[in-house]
Amino acid sequence: MEILMPEPQIYVERTLAIIKPDVINKEEEIEDLILRSGFHIIQKRKLQLSPEQCSNFYAEQFGKVFFPNLTAYMSSGPIVAMVLARNCAVSYWKELLGPSNSLRARITHPHSLRALYGTDELRNGLHGSLSISSAEKEIRFMFPEAILEPIPAGQRARDYLNLYVKPTLLAGLTALCREKPADPMIWLADWLIEHNPNKPKLRYHISEEE
């Protein structure tokens, strides 16, 4: 009996992370924890939001009792916004953050980021997107130039690799086996740069002086 395995998917999910004003001094420490948790930081910027911008970002919370305090808190100092990427980024980042209330997080999830860096329910240290759709909207808010295109999967991905990558890569690997350099990774990288079929070609125009 033949067992059909599902096609491997080439998909990297993205989510938005924010280091909030009261823990901005822990930026490097938090980023190190993020990277060691399997995330890639795709984009990053430090900025300070105005109260109006905070109101727009948290528009879904408008009308709730804590909304004025939330916008005042988030506009009280600089923040660091990051686009994080990995498989199931939204759910993994939410799990790493822990409960939104830092006081509760210290009891139920003592090793979570909000337990470690947050103070209470309002000043909880970090933000994370709640869903994939929220992540796309929030990333566009913080990074207006971001391009959120789906990554090809299945046959589309194989067709792309066969057309644009494999011919040059196989030639490079063949040359690598012949040369057997001491540092194969550096050698292959240099070879690919030198033999890039899409590398611009300079045309020199030689003018003859009369």
Steps between C-alpha positions, in 0.01 A plus 500: 500500500644831395488777758479849357681757708379861495709741296742706708381856537732795462325752720642732762246674719563852630380685806553841657687541827533824695734573788304756699634827652564377854733216393679670211822478703473118477491506119818297435416244768149447363623475140748232606215299657296543181781368279574209734131406481527431128374829357663710229475878531405604146450871562560726797457867579508721808240776508278703728128504429278799559179451702306524171711225341452281806124555476508386138716197576273388786177607328334166583535583871329839462224557756644267762575636847877453469528659153615851613763351731615262226556775242670722760731214602591399144578861403702571815834406344672321213406146400669234286281339233617175341371263235570147620497197271494125558261209459174580688648834605176647639421213736862445608548871577176509702618195693838659568331822620263330744178652642438870436486570875857480628381439857309191387787396271738480797269240656393294199792554256799610712751459215300701244626838378216694659568331833868592471470855365146623567364682804122460489210465256565835329881513514558144383825567314429360155236480230414216264247464219196290591446342158649476152259765368584731793870444435468606136309815596739592782811436291366733231432763768854489642676425170298665220759393241479131597406254225294212639494264206437127546807281458463244217425143610476155343532481121531878462804498727659208315440666163661820625806319637540288186485806277702759691718323759592140416694553174745748651516326838575158347775650286648662810485177702668310215781756489526481879553122490776544243682772694451363855583837666593529867191713574228362270224737618700816430625357169147412386366841604772675298439267203125572501561875510747474212274277287165659584311490166306810602808705583493832313746516212689822448537628150798719437469752220838585356500824310765564240663835509554658164 
